[in-house]
Structures are given as C-alpha cells and as structure tokens.
C-alpha cells in the first residue's frame, strides 16, 4: 500500500512538472490535458485518475510557485546582521526580483496567475497571509531593537503589504525595467520606514 502511494505521488509530480513546463511556455489556455498526458507517456483518460481537470493541475503548479516565493522571502527574514529597516528593503526587493524574473523568463505566467486568482482564491489568500506574517516578523524585530514603534504588527503588516503589492504582481512587470522598479521599491520602503520609525525624544 505504501509503495502504491509513493508511485501515485511520483506520477502526480511528473504530471505537474510537465504541465508547468507547458503553462510557462504556451500558456494555460493553449495547453490541453491530452498534451500533458502525452508528455508524461500516458493516455488522457489515465490522466484523469490523478487530477479532475486542468484547473486542478494549475492549482498545484501555482501553489508550488507560491511556496518557492515564500521560501525566498523567508530567507530574507532569517538573514543575520540586518537592521529591521534594511531587512524590509531587502524583503521587498526580493519579492520584486522573484516576480520580475518569473515574468521575464515565463511571459505566459500571468495567464496562470489570473486563472488561479479567479478559480482558486484561497491559494492567493493563503500566500498573502504568509507574506504578511513575514512582514510582521520584521516589524517585531524593529520594535525589539527600538528602531520601530509599531502598536499592532499584524495590522501594520497588512497595510504595508497593500502598499508594496504592486511589486509582486507579474502583470505589471513589463511596465518598467528591473532597475527602475528597484528605485521605486527603495522610495516606497523609505517612506514606509519613516512612518514606522520610533520618535526620538
């Protein structure tokens, strides 16, 4: 029974990897279940034993990408030797660079993002919550060091994420070069830090 479960898990991983490659190259709409099945060497009918439809495969792909982004951001929160303000700048820059890279290397990714935002909103809500929790950690660090004076870290993290969300949306990445976006990140975060800073008497 355990070996069967492992085989099923391995097959699902192969399907997701094949689907993700096609979604990134051709887009969600132009990818068919038959093509995904062919890429993993099975029939389309057999594919439905593992996933109910293409949207379900897309949800797993999106969740994997979102988890990867969260891991990148978590690494920033755990990087030693940074003051809270520096960490917040690094955090938003990491979010931007990840998003810009994905959008540049895989221009069809935005179509997948739109599908997930419409059909699997809970995945998006979960990712946003995870990012807000990481921001809250930075705010708590700033409070503990005396750098920030934040009464409600959770609520403030929510407000900060609303201010920086643009830098994590693939749709907007073609508007500016990475260098231009980085300058905008630094300007926005500089303004945020001024509002967070503890007033020196």
LOBAKOL-605711 format. One record per residue (C-alpha): x, y, z. Coordinates in steps of 0.25 Angstrom, whole numbers, padded with zeros to 4 digits, always signed. Example, Ala and Ser with C-alpha at 12.3 -4.5 7.8 and 13.67 -1.06 7.14 Angstrom:
BEGIN
+0049-0018+0031
+0055-0004+0029
// end
This chain:
BEGIN
+0000+0000+0000
+0011+0009+0004
+0018+0007-0010
+0006+0009-0017
+0004+0023-0010
+0018+0026-0014
+0016+0023-0028
+0004+0031-0029
+0011+0043-0023
+0023+0041-0033
+0013+0041-0044
+0006+0053-0039
+0019+0060-0038
+0023+0057-0053
+0009+0062-0057
+0011+0075-0050
+0025+0077-0055
+0020+0074-0070
+0008+0083-0068
+0016+0094-0062
+0026+0094-0074
+0015+0095-0084
+0007+0106-0076
+0020+0114-0075
+0023+0113-0090
+0010+0112-0097
+0000+0118-0086
-0011+0111-0079
-0022+0113-0089
-0014+0107-0101
-0009+0095-0092
-0018+0082-0093
-0020+0070-0084
-0016+0062-0096
-0003+0069-0098
+0001+0068-0083
-0003+0053-0083
+0006+0051-0096
+0018+0058-0089
+0017+0048-0077
+0015+0036-0086
+0000+0033-0082
-0013+0034-0088
-0022+0046-0086
-0032+0037-0079
-0022+0032-0069
-0018+0046-0066
-0032+0048-0060
-0029+0037-0050
-0019+0047-0043
-0026+0061-0046
-0040+0064-0048
-0037+0075-0058
-0027+0085-0064
-0030+0095-0053
-0027+0085-0042
-0013+0083-0048
-0011+0098-0050
-0014+0100-0035
-0003+0090-0031
+0006+0097-0040
+0003+0111-0035
+0004+0106-0020
+0018+0101-0023
+0022+0114-0029
+0016+0122-0018
+0023+0113-0007
+0036+0115-0015
+0034+0130-0014
+0031+0130+0001
+0043+0122+0003
+0051+0133-0003
+0045+0143+0005
+0046+0135+0018
+0061+0134+0015
+0062+0149+0016
+0055+0150+0029
+0065+0140+0035
+0078+0147+0029
+0087+0151+0040
+0093+0164+0042
+0082+0173+0036
+0074+0184+0044
+0059+0184+0042
+0059+0195+0032
+0070+0189+0024
+0062+0175+0025
+0049+0182+0020
+0056+0188+0008
+0063+0174+0005
+0050+0167+0006
+0042+0176-0004
+0054+0175-0013
+0054+0160-0012
+0039+0160-0015
+0041+0169-0027
+0053+0161-0033
+0046+0148-0032
+0033+0153-0039
+0041+0161-0049
+0050+0148-0053
+0037+0139-0054
+0030+0149-0063
+0042+0152-0071
+0046+0137-0073
+0032+0132-0074
+0023+0143-0080
+0011+0133-0080
+0011+0132-0065
+0001+0144-0064
-0009+0136-0070
-0008+0125-0060
-0008+0135-0049
-0021+0141-0054
-0027+0127-0054
-0023+0124-0040
-0028+0137-0035
-0042+0134-0041
-0043+0119-0039
-0035+0117-0026
-0035+0129-0018
-0032+0123-0005
-0018+0119-0010
-0016+0134-0013
-0021+0138+0001
-0012+0128+0008
+0000+0133+0000
-0003+0147+0004
-0005+0143+0019
+0008+0136+0019
+0015+0149+0013
+0008+0158+0023
+0013+0149+0035
+0027+0150+0030
+0026+0165+0029
+0020+0165+0043
+0033+0158+0048
+0041+0169+0042
+0033+0179+0050
+0034+0172+0063
+0049+0171+0061
+0049+0186+0059
+0041+0188+0071
+0050+0180+0079
+0062+0187+0074
+0056+0201+0077
+0056+0204+0062
+0041+0204+0060
+0029+0208+0068
+0018+0199+0064
+0006+0197+0072
-0001+0186+0064
+0009+0178+0056
-0001+0169+0049
-0010+0181+0045
+0002+0189+0040
+0008+0178+0032
-0006+0177+0025
-0004+0192+0022
+0010+0190+0017
+0007+0179+0008
-0004+0187+0002
+0006+0198-0001
+0016+0188-0007
+0007+0178-0014
+0010+0184-0028
+0024+0179-0027
+0019+0164-0026
+0009+0164-0038
+0014+0159-0051
+0004+0167-0059
+0012+0180-0056
+0026+0175-0058
+0027+0179-0073
+0024+0193-0070
+0038+0196-0065
+0052+0191-0065
+0057+0183-0052
+0066+0195-0049
+0054+0205-0050
+0046+0196-0041
+0057+0195-0031
+0058+0210-0030
+0042+0210-0027
+0044+0200-0017
+0054+0208-0009
+0046+0220-0010
+0033+0214-0005
+0040+0206+0006
+0048+0218+0010
+0034+0225+0012
+0029+0214+0020
+0041+0213+0029
+0039+0228+0033
+0025+0225+0037
+0030+0212+0045
+0041+0219+0052
+0041+0221+0067
+0041+0236+0070
+0054+0240+0077
+0051+0250+0089
// end
